[in-house]
Amino acid sequence: MTSAPLAARLSEVAGPLFFPVTAFGPDGTVDLAVFRAHVRAGIDAGAAAVFACCGTGEFHALTPEEFRLAVAAAVEESAGQVPVLAGAGYGTALAVQYARAAEEAGADGLLAMPPYLVVADQEGLLNHYAALAAATGLETIVYQRDNAIFTPETVVALARTPGIIGLKDGHGDLDLMQRIVSAVRTHRPDGDFLYFNGLPTAELTGPAYRGIGVTLYSSAVFAFAPDIALAFYRALDSGDDALVDGLLDHFYRPLVELRAKGRGYAVSLVKAGVRLQGLDVGEVRTPLTEPPPAHVKDLVEIIASGRALLEEHASRKRASPGHASQEHASQEHTSRDQASPAGRAGGRA
């Protein structure tokens, strides 16, 4: 945990948000050593924040003690380099227990999952998240999806609730999100409430969300192909439409179409992807199941297609007449940054 406010740190991120998978050993128990290696690799690759034990991390399948140990391991590996957030869910009483465990483990914040099973009205949802936010000193991001879909008025109330700093949207209704952004902007004109694109493969809708001002997003791809995820992030941020469109057409759209072929693939396909990169994080826990070999083969080909596109794009840039001068200017800019006090301090968190 760091002393800097989480909202400020997240508003200045310069990379994808990393949702690591939780590693399980051959006997099915949590493998903290492999999990640490996975988290460390993501941070070293350029993750802007670590969201441990959330949806991709199989929060639903972890015992409270496993959860606490995994969150603590992520915090130790981060060592303050990037914020670490942890999932918290189920009914209000259990969600509070998980939140307090995350706080004890040193997390910087919470991702508040939808309540378990029940479909509540807006007042009940607001009461649930207000109670969760009040239970600890951790700043909380509320996850909109499934049985927790909010009206703009409820999000305004959430934005006014102490401890709640943002909304992660996993629902995908852009009309609703535009109305939410507009309502909060109208009633909370200070503009410090954060929004996240939290769809399973958020990059596919990245340009659309960016159009309504939502630039932060979770990247499941970063867990198994950080080079592709980071290249897309930088291309989208810099306006490199050719690379954005190429990756959407030849990597992200095929990946989403493959993900749609199996239940739970938003987790199990990601975990298969991590194993393909050489880190044995084990299989998913029941009730999820592993993708069949044919789908894993498809995933291999999709990853290869994405990396081939990156190489092709890099080759074209190297061959362009202005590349040398651009590279020289970039090196001069980097040298000036490193010479400045901010550069020596490491820049943004």
DOTIBA-86879 format. One record per residue (C-alpha): x, y, z; residue in three letters. Coordinates in nm, 4 decimals. Layout:
# DOTIBA-86879
+----------+----------+----------+------+
|     east |    north |       up | type |
+----------+----------+----------+------+
|        X |        Y |        Z |  Ala |
...
+----------+----------+----------+------+
This chain:
# DOTIBA-86879
+----------+----------+----------+------+
|     east |    north |       up | type |
+----------+----------+----------+------+
|   0.0000 |   0.0000 |   0.0000 |  Met |
|   0.1159 |   0.3547 |  -0.0720 |  Thr |
|   0.0132 |   0.6845 |   0.0859 |  Ser |
|  -0.0900 |   0.8439 |  -0.2456 |  Ala |
|  -0.4680 |   0.8481 |  -0.3069 |  Pro |
|  -0.5712 |   0.5638 |  -0.5345 |  Leu |
|  -0.7996 |   0.7818 |  -0.7471 |  Ala |
|  -0.5106 |   1.0145 |  -0.8296 |  Ala |
|  -0.2809 |   0.7264 |  -0.9185 |  Arg |
|  -0.5369 |   0.5607 |  -1.1443 |  Leu |
|  -0.6236 |   0.8854 |  -1.3206 |  Ser |
|  -0.2610 |   0.9132 |  -1.4347 |  Glu |
|  -0.1952 |   0.5580 |  -1.5518 |  Val |
|   0.0069 |   0.5049 |  -1.8682 |  Ala |
|  -0.0667 |   0.1429 |  -1.9517 |  Gly |
|  -0.3238 |  -0.1359 |  -1.9366 |  Pro |
|  -0.4798 |  -0.2503 |  -1.6105 |  Leu |
|  -0.3584 |  -0.6028 |  -1.5321 |  Phe |
|  -0.5935 |  -0.8724 |  -1.4024 |  Phe |
|  -0.3678 |  -1.1697 |  -1.3220 |  Pro |
|  -0.4984 |  -1.5244 |  -1.3131 |  Val |
|  -0.4643 |  -1.7143 |  -0.9862 |  Thr |
|  -0.2147 |  -1.9987 |  -1.0180 |  Ala |
|  -0.3052 |  -2.3477 |  -0.8956 |  Phe |
|  -0.0607 |  -2.6327 |  -0.8514 |  Gly |
|  -0.1038 |  -2.9956 |  -0.9669 |  Pro |
|  -0.2867 |  -3.0752 |  -0.6423 |  Asp |
|  -0.5309 |  -2.7905 |  -0.7000 |  Gly |
|  -0.4047 |  -2.5640 |  -0.4216 |  Thr |
|  -0.3022 |  -2.2022 |  -0.4797 |  Val |
|   0.0591 |  -2.1835 |  -0.6008 |  Asp |
|   0.1798 |  -1.8550 |  -0.4561 |  Leu |
|   0.5286 |  -1.8824 |  -0.6087 |  Ala |
|   0.3900 |  -1.9079 |  -0.9627 |  Val |
|   0.1316 |  -1.6391 |  -0.8883 |  Phe |
|   0.4106 |  -1.4078 |  -0.7722 |  Arg |
|   0.6045 |  -1.4762 |  -1.0925 |  Ala |
|   0.2938 |  -1.3955 |  -1.2983 |  His |
|   0.2322 |  -1.0686 |  -1.1136 |  Val |
|   0.5984 |  -0.9689 |  -1.1330 |  Arg |
|   0.6110 |  -1.0399 |  -1.5077 |  Ala |
|   0.3053 |  -0.8206 |  -1.5622 |  Gly |
|   0.4488 |  -0.5309 |  -1.3640 |  Ile |
|   0.7811 |  -0.5605 |  -1.5457 |  Asp |
|   0.5955 |  -0.5644 |  -1.8792 |  Ala |
|   0.4316 |  -0.2292 |  -1.8069 |  Gly |
|   0.1086 |  -0.2888 |  -1.6153 |  Ala |
|  -0.0358 |   0.0321 |  -1.4726 |  Ala |
|  -0.2153 |  -0.1438 |  -1.1859 |  Ala |
|  -0.2742 |  -0.4976 |  -1.0585 |  Val |
|  -0.6286 |  -0.6186 |  -0.9868 |  Phe |
|  -0.5709 |  -0.9373 |  -0.7874 |  Ala |
|  -0.8321 |  -1.2052 |  -0.7175 |  Cys |
|  -1.1012 |  -1.0469 |  -0.9328 |  Cys |
|  -1.3035 |  -1.2116 |  -1.2106 |  Gly |
|  -1.0056 |  -1.3317 |  -1.4158 |  Thr |
|  -0.8392 |  -1.4362 |  -1.0899 |  Gly |
|  -1.1318 |  -1.6697 |  -1.0040 |  Glu |
|  -1.2448 |  -1.4752 |  -0.6985 |  Phe |
|  -1.5556 |  -1.6959 |  -0.6872 |  His |
|  -1.3425 |  -2.0085 |  -0.6370 |  Ala |
|  -1.1073 |  -1.8867 |  -0.3634 |  Leu |
|  -1.1426 |  -1.9457 |   0.0083 |  Thr |
|  -1.1045 |  -1.6382 |   0.2322 |  Pro |
|  -0.7571 |  -1.7523 |   0.3408 |  Glu |
|  -0.6441 |  -1.8172 |  -0.0178 |  Glu |
|  -0.7744 |  -1.4741 |  -0.1104 |  Phe |
|  -0.5829 |  -1.3049 |   0.1707 |  Arg |
|  -0.2573 |  -1.4824 |   0.0874 |  Leu |
|  -0.2824 |  -1.4079 |  -0.2853 |  Ala |
|  -0.3605 |  -1.0397 |  -0.2306 |  Val |
|  -0.0687 |  -1.0119 |   0.0121 |  Ala |
|   0.1606 |  -1.1777 |  -0.2435 |  Ala |
|   0.0534 |  -0.9302 |  -0.5123 |  Ala |
|   0.1145 |  -0.6385 |  -0.2766 |  Val |
|   0.4606 |  -0.7675 |  -0.1897 |  Glu |
|   0.5532 |  -0.8166 |  -0.5557 |  Glu |
|   0.4304 |  -0.4684 |  -0.6457 |  Ser |
|   0.6217 |  -0.3097 |  -0.3576 |  Ala |
|   0.4439 |   0.0185 |  -0.4268 |  Gly |
|   0.5441 |   0.0363 |  -0.7944 |  Gln |
|   0.1812 |   0.0213 |  -0.9065 |  Val |
|  -0.1486 |   0.0133 |  -0.7146 |  Pro |
|  -0.2906 |  -0.3254 |  -0.6143 |  Val |
|  -0.6671 |  -0.3674 |  -0.5948 |  Leu |
|  -0.8566 |  -0.6750 |  -0.4803 |  Ala |
|  -1.2020 |  -0.8133 |  -0.5518 |  Gly |
|  -1.4802 |  -0.8114 |  -0.2934 |  Ala |
|  -1.8174 |  -0.9729 |  -0.3479 |  Gly |
|  -2.1064 |  -1.1976 |  -0.2395 |  Tyr |
|  -2.3651 |  -1.0571 |   0.0052 |  Gly |
|  -2.2901 |  -0.7470 |   0.2074 |  Thr |
|  -2.1595 |  -0.9263 |   0.5178 |  Ala |
|  -1.9204 |  -1.1507 |   0.3246 |  Leu |
|  -1.8138 |  -0.8680 |   0.0933 |  Ala |
|  -1.7173 |  -0.6667 |   0.3998 |  Val |
|  -1.5094 |  -0.9591 |   0.5292 |  Gln |
|  -1.3235 |  -0.9850 |   0.1996 |  Tyr |
|  -1.2723 |  -0.6074 |   0.1938 |  Ala |
|  -1.1211 |  -0.6124 |   0.5418 |  Arg |
|  -0.8978 |  -0.9054 |   0.4471 |  Ala |
|  -0.7763 |  -0.7083 |   0.1446 |  Ala |
|  -0.7046 |  -0.4075 |   0.3631 |  Glu |
|  -0.5096 |  -0.6229 |   0.6115 |  Glu |
|  -0.3126 |  -0.7704 |   0.3204 |  Ala |
|  -0.2047 |  -0.4203 |   0.2164 |  Gly |
|  -0.4212 |  -0.3609 |  -0.0919 |  Ala |
|  -0.4637 |  -0.0058 |  -0.2188 |  Asp |
|  -0.8286 |  -0.0441 |  -0.3163 |  Gly |
|  -1.1246 |  -0.2668 |  -0.3961 |  Leu |
|  -1.3155 |  -0.3767 |  -0.7024 |  Leu |
|  -1.6674 |  -0.4356 |  -0.5714 |  Ala |
|  -1.8249 |  -0.7303 |  -0.7544 |  Met |
|  -2.2026 |  -0.7701 |  -0.8026 |  Pro |
|  -2.3891 |  -0.9195 |  -0.5056 |  Pro |
|  -2.4351 |  -1.2955 |  -0.5137 |  Tyr |
|  -2.7376 |  -1.4316 |  -0.7026 |  Leu |
|  -3.0094 |  -1.1863 |  -0.5960 |  Val |
|  -3.1531 |  -0.9176 |  -0.8231 |  Val |
|  -3.1893 |  -0.6095 |  -0.6045 |  Ala |
|  -3.3548 |  -0.2753 |  -0.6710 |  Asp |
|  -3.1528 |   0.0444 |  -0.7027 |  Gln |
|  -3.1933 |   0.1387 |  -0.3356 |  Glu |
|  -3.0702 |  -0.2034 |  -0.2254 |  Gly |
|  -2.7688 |  -0.1883 |  -0.4558 |  Leu |
|  -2.6802 |   0.1588 |  -0.3303 |  Leu |
|  -2.7085 |   0.0455 |   0.0315 |  Asn |
|  -2.4885 |  -0.2574 |  -0.0389 |  His |
|  -2.2040 |  -0.0603 |  -0.1974 |  Tyr |
|  -2.2271 |   0.2204 |   0.0578 |  Ala |
|  -2.1891 |  -0.0336 |   0.3393 |  Ala |
|  -1.8957 |  -0.1975 |   0.1642 |  Leu |
|  -1.7208 |   0.1358 |   0.1055 |  Ala |
|  -1.7712 |   0.2345 |   0.4693 |  Ala |
|  -1.6264 |  -0.0908 |   0.6041 |  Ala |
|  -1.2620 |  -0.0079 |   0.5326 |  Thr |
|  -1.0351 |   0.2828 |   0.4501 |  Gly |
|  -0.9839 |   0.1494 |   0.0974 |  Leu |
|  -1.1107 |   0.3382 |  -0.2066 |  Glu |
|  -1.3666 |   0.1355 |  -0.4003 |  Thr |
|  -1.4556 |   0.0900 |  -0.7670 |  Ile |
|  -1.8034 |  -0.0506 |  -0.8307 |  Val |
|  -1.8371 |  -0.3136 |  -1.1050 |  Tyr |
|  -2.1515 |  -0.2795 |  -1.3183 |  Gln |
|  -2.2561 |  -0.6082 |  -1.4797 |  Arg |
|  -2.5059 |  -0.8957 |  -1.4655 |  Asp |
|  -2.7390 |  -0.8328 |  -1.1692 |  Asn |
|  -2.5870 |  -0.4948 |  -1.0776 |  Ala |
|  -2.6955 |  -0.2505 |  -1.3483 |  Ile |
|  -2.7406 |   0.1090 |  -1.2382 |  Phe |
|  -2.9508 |   0.4034 |  -1.3443 |  Thr |
|  -2.7678 |   0.7334 |  -1.3947 |  Pro |
|  -2.9305 |   0.8623 |  -1.0751 |  Glu |
|  -2.7877 |   0.5709 |  -0.8749 |  Thr |
|  -2.4399 |   0.6292 |  -1.0137 |  Val |
|  -2.4665 |   0.9963 |  -0.9126 |  Val |
|  -2.5474 |   0.8729 |  -0.5610 |  Ala |
|  -2.2554 |   0.6285 |  -0.5734 |  Leu |
|  -2.0248 |   0.9097 |  -0.6856 |  Ala |
|  -2.1352 |   1.1110 |  -0.3814 |  Arg |
|  -2.0698 |   0.8184 |  -0.1450 |  Thr |
|  -1.7476 |   0.8538 |   0.0579 |  Pro |
|  -1.4910 |   0.5958 |  -0.0487 |  Gly |
|  -1.6386 |   0.5179 |  -0.3920 |  Ile |
|  -1.4136 |   0.6571 |  -0.6646 |  Ile |
|  -1.5304 |   0.4998 |  -0.9869 |  Gly |
|  -1.7467 |   0.2697 |  -1.1967 |  Leu |
|  -1.6213 |  -0.0231 |  -1.4033 |  Lys |
|  -1.8671 |  -0.1099 |  -1.6805 |  Asp |
|  -1.8946 |  -0.4737 |  -1.7816 |  Gly |
|  -2.2468 |  -0.4321 |  -1.9207 |  His |
|  -2.1625 |  -0.2706 |  -2.2532 |  Gly |
|  -2.4629 |  -0.0418 |  -2.3042 |  Asp |
|  -2.3004 |   0.2718 |  -2.4485 |  Leu |
|  -2.6260 |   0.4661 |  -2.4428 |  Asp |
|  -2.6571 |   0.4006 |  -2.0694 |  Leu |
|  -2.2910 |   0.4826 |  -2.0107 |  Met |
|  -2.3209 |   0.8127 |  -2.1956 |  Gln |
|  -2.6185 |   0.9065 |  -1.9789 |  Arg |
|  -2.4283 |   0.8026 |  -1.6655 |  Ile |
|  -2.1242 |   1.0110 |  -1.7607 |  Val |
|  -2.3478 |   1.3081 |  -1.8419 |  Ser |
|  -2.5462 |   1.2812 |  -1.5170 |  Ala |
|  -2.2376 |   1.2558 |  -1.2970 |  Val |
|  -2.0718 |   1.5418 |  -1.4848 |  Arg |
|  -2.3825 |   1.7540 |  -1.4259 |  Thr |
|  -2.4243 |   1.6729 |  -1.0570 |  His |
|  -2.0562 |   1.6203 |  -0.9673 |  Arg |
|  -1.8849 |   1.8892 |  -1.1783 |  Pro |
|  -1.5507 |   1.8440 |  -0.9975 |  Asp |
|  -1.4897 |   1.5650 |  -1.2494 |  Gly |
|  -1.2903 |   1.3311 |  -1.0255 |  Asp |
|  -1.5104 |   1.0200 |  -1.0675 |  Phe |
|  -1.3361 |   0.7475 |  -1.2701 |  Leu |
|  -1.4814 |   0.5216 |  -1.5410 |  Tyr |
|  -1.3425 |   0.1925 |  -1.6681 |  Phe |
|  -1.4297 |  -0.0203 |  -1.9681 |  Asn |
|  -1.4584 |  -0.3623 |  -1.8049 |  Gly |
|  -1.5921 |  -0.5791 |  -2.0848 |  Leu |
|  -1.4231 |  -0.9218 |  -2.1158 |  Pro |
|  -1.2048 |  -0.8124 |  -2.4096 |  Thr |
|  -1.2212 |  -0.4387 |  -2.3537 |  Ala |
|  -0.9890 |  -0.3459 |  -2.6385 |  Glu |
|  -1.2555 |  -0.4413 |  -2.8950 |  Leu |
|  -1.4774 |  -0.1586 |  -2.7713 |  Thr |
|  -1.1906 |   0.0723 |  -2.6743 |  Gly |
|  -1.2456 |   0.3256 |  -2.9540 |  Pro |
|  -1.6189 |   0.3431 |  -2.8797 |  Ala |
|  -1.5676 |   0.3946 |  -2.5051 |  Tyr |
|  -1.2981 |   0.6512 |  -2.5719 |  Arg |
|  -1.5582 |   0.8442 |  -2.7711 |  Gly |
|  -1.7592 |   0.9052 |  -2.4524 |  Ile |
|  -1.4518 |   0.9864 |  -2.2474 |  Gly |
|  -1.3784 |   0.6434 |  -2.0951 |  Val |
|  -1.0078 |   0.5781 |  -2.1493 |  Thr |
|  -0.9259 |   0.3398 |  -1.8620 |  Leu |
|  -0.9817 |  -0.0291 |  -1.9304 |  Tyr |
|  -0.9041 |  -0.3740 |  -1.8002 |  Ser |
|  -0.7002 |  -0.5948 |  -2.0312 |  Ser |
|  -0.7371 |  -0.9715 |  -2.0054 |  Ala |
|  -0.5010 |  -1.0001 |  -2.3023 |  Val |
|  -0.2255 |  -0.8371 |  -2.0973 |  Phe |
|  -0.2190 |  -1.1521 |  -1.8814 |  Ala |
|  -0.0988 |  -1.3723 |  -2.1692 |  Phe |
|   0.0213 |  -1.1374 |  -2.4460 |  Ala |
|   0.1409 |  -0.8170 |  -2.2772 |  Pro |
|   0.3343 |  -0.7116 |  -2.5880 |  Asp |
|   0.0153 |  -0.7064 |  -2.7956 |  Ile |
|  -0.1912 |  -0.5412 |  -2.5212 |  Ala |
|   0.0679 |  -0.2697 |  -2.4631 |  Leu |
|   0.1110 |  -0.2039 |  -2.8361 |  Ala |
|  -0.2649 |  -0.1633 |  -2.8731 |  Phe |
|  -0.2823 |   0.0672 |  -2.5705 |  Tyr |
|  -0.0083 |   0.2911 |  -2.7109 |  Arg |
|  -0.1579 |   0.2896 |  -3.0610 |  Ala |
|  -0.5003 |   0.3869 |  -2.9291 |  Leu |
|  -0.3502 |   0.6563 |  -2.7073 |  Asp |
|  -0.1336 |   0.8048 |  -2.9834 |  Ser |
|  -0.3910 |   0.7871 |  -3.2630 |  Gly |
|  -0.2134 |   0.5182 |  -3.4649 |  Asp |
|  -0.5351 |   0.4119 |  -3.6391 |  Asp |
|  -0.3614 |   0.1716 |  -3.8764 |  Ala |
|  -0.2271 |  -0.0424 |  -3.5926 |  Leu |
|  -0.5484 |  -0.0128 |  -3.3891 |  Val |
|  -0.7576 |  -0.1296 |  -3.6845 |  Asp |
|  -0.5125 |  -0.4037 |  -3.7766 |  Gly |
|  -0.5124 |  -0.5500 |  -3.4256 |  Leu |
|  -0.8901 |  -0.5201 |  -3.4002 |  Leu |
|  -0.9368 |  -0.7009 |  -3.7307 |  Asp |
|  -0.6729 |  -0.9709 |  -3.7011 |  His |
|  -0.6332 |  -1.0283 |  -3.3278 |  Phe |
|  -0.9081 |  -0.8905 |  -3.1017 |  Tyr |
|  -1.2127 |  -0.9716 |  -3.3146 |  Arg |
|  -1.0982 |  -1.3328 |  -3.3758 |  Pro |
|  -1.0204 |  -1.3627 |  -3.0042 |  Leu |
|  -1.3689 |  -1.2440 |  -2.9068 |  Val |
|  -1.5262 |  -1.4832 |  -3.1569 |  Glu |
|  -1.3239 |  -1.7699 |  -3.0068 |  Leu |
|  -1.4170 |  -1.6607 |  -2.6548 |  Arg |
|  -1.7844 |  -1.6809 |  -2.7505 |  Ala |
|  -1.7490 |  -2.0521 |  -2.8301 |  Lys |
|  -1.7293 |  -2.1655 |  -2.4678 |  Gly |
|  -1.8808 |  -2.0881 |  -2.1301 |  Arg |
|  -1.6356 |  -1.9294 |  -1.8901 |  Gly |
|  -1.3788 |  -1.8616 |  -2.1618 |  Tyr |
|  -1.3288 |  -1.5084 |  -2.0285 |  Ala |
|  -1.1272 |  -1.6915 |  -1.7601 |  Val |
|  -1.0279 |  -2.0361 |  -1.8878 |  Ser |
|  -0.9099 |  -1.9133 |  -2.2301 |  Leu |
|  -0.6975 |  -1.6471 |  -2.0619 |  Val |
|  -0.5463 |  -1.9075 |  -1.8323 |  Lys |
|  -0.4702 |  -2.1296 |  -2.1318 |  Ala |
|  -0.3003 |  -1.8306 |  -2.2931 |  Gly |
|  -0.0770 |  -1.7796 |  -1.9895 |  Val |
|   0.0264 |  -2.1461 |  -1.9997 |  Arg |
|   0.1055 |  -2.1109 |  -2.3711 |  Leu |
|   0.3594 |  -1.8425 |  -2.2827 |  Gln |
|   0.5484 |  -2.0893 |  -2.0624 |  Gly |
|   0.4163 |  -2.0237 |  -1.7118 |  Leu |
|   0.2258 |  -2.3191 |  -1.5663 |  Asp |
|  -0.0553 |  -2.1499 |  -1.3761 |  Val |
|  -0.2607 |  -2.4675 |  -1.3686 |  Gly |
|  -0.6180 |  -2.5185 |  -1.4784 |  Glu |
|  -0.9350 |  -2.3381 |  -1.3742 |  Val |
|  -1.1284 |  -2.4593 |  -1.0736 |  Arg |
|  -1.4746 |  -2.6066 |  -1.1037 |  Thr |
|  -1.7392 |  -2.5209 |  -1.2043 |  Pro |
|  -1.5352 |  -2.3730 |  -1.4917 |  Leu |
|  -1.3850 |  -2.6113 |  -1.7470 |  Thr |
|  -1.0837 |  -2.6034 |  -1.9748 |  Glu |
|  -1.1084 |  -2.5250 |  -2.3470 |  Pro |
|  -1.0614 |  -2.8283 |  -2.5747 |  Pro |
|  -0.7335 |  -2.8719 |  -2.7681 |  Pro |
|  -0.8903 |  -2.7413 |  -3.0907 |  Ala |
|  -0.9740 |  -2.4090 |  -2.9252 |  His |
|  -0.6287 |  -2.3847 |  -2.7684 |  Val |
|  -0.4844 |  -2.4379 |  -3.1169 |  Lys |
|  -0.7035 |  -2.1540 |  -3.2433 |  Asp |
|  -0.5710 |  -1.9353 |  -2.9617 |  Leu |
|  -0.2114 |  -2.0147 |  -3.0632 |  Val |
|  -0.2866 |  -1.9023 |  -3.4161 |  Glu |
|  -0.4604 |  -1.5836 |  -3.3037 |  Ile |
|  -0.1655 |  -1.4862 |  -3.0819 |  Ile |
|   0.0746 |  -1.5587 |  -3.3685 |  Ala |
|  -0.1346 |  -1.3424 |  -3.6000 |  Ser |
|  -0.1243 |  -1.0535 |  -3.3544 |  Gly |
|   0.2524 |  -1.0743 |  -3.3139 |  Arg |
|   0.3061 |  -1.1029 |  -3.6887 |  Ala |
|   0.1043 |  -0.7849 |  -3.7318 |  Leu |
|   0.3185 |  -0.6051 |  -3.4738 |  Leu |
|   0.6347 |  -0.7104 |  -3.6556 |  Glu |
|   0.4940 |  -0.6029 |  -3.9911 |  Glu |
|   0.3933 |  -0.2666 |  -3.8473 |  His |
|   0.7375 |  -0.2180 |  -3.6905 |  Ala |
|   0.9072 |  -0.3069 |  -4.0217 |  Ser |
|   0.6993 |  -0.0500 |  -4.2088 |  Arg |
|   0.7879 |   0.2156 |  -3.9522 |  Lys |
|   1.1583 |   0.1331 |  -3.9765 |  Arg |
|   1.1378 |   0.1636 |  -4.3536 |  Ala |
|   0.9540 |   0.4976 |  -4.3519 |  Ser |
|   1.1637 |   0.8054 |  -4.4490 |  Pro |
|   1.0850 |   0.9928 |  -4.1295 |  Gly |
|   1.1675 |   0.7073 |  -3.8936 |  His |
|   1.5307 |   0.8009 |  -3.8264 |  Ala |
|   1.4531 |   1.1626 |  -3.7421 |  Ser |
|   1.1568 |   1.0596 |  -3.5273 |  Gln |
|   1.3729 |   0.8093 |  -3.3409 |  Glu |
|   1.6428 |   1.0741 |  -3.2828 |  His |
|   1.3833 |   1.3192 |  -3.1485 |  Ala |
|   1.2400 |   1.0490 |  -2.9236 |  Ser |
|   1.5861 |   0.9692 |  -2.7842 |  Gln |
|   1.6506 |   1.3393 |  -2.7156 |  Glu |
|   1.3127 |   1.3667 |  -2.5428 |  His |
|   1.3923 |   1.0600 |  -2.3292 |  Thr |
|   1.7311 |   1.2024 |  -2.2352 |  Ser |
|   1.5722 |   1.5309 |  -2.1263 |  Arg |
|   1.3114 |   1.3427 |  -1.9213 |  Asp |
|   1.5772 |   1.1353 |  -1.7486 |  Gln |
|   1.7763 |   1.4473 |  -1.6702 |  Ala |
|   1.4788 |   1.6204 |  -1.5119 |  Ser |
|   1.3853 |   1.5722 |  -1.1438 |  Pro |
|   1.0616 |   1.3972 |  -1.2469 |  Ala |
|   1.2527 |   1.1636 |  -1.4745 |  Gly |
|   1.5025 |   1.0768 |  -1.2050 |  Arg |
|   1.2161 |   1.0036 |  -0.9643 |  Ala |
|   1.0601 |   0.7610 |  -1.2059 |  Gly |
|   0.7766 |   0.9774 |  -1.3387 |  Gly |
|   0.4192 |   0.8687 |  -1.2878 |  Arg |
|   0.3299 |   0.5781 |  -1.0684 |  Ala |
+----------+----------+----------+------+
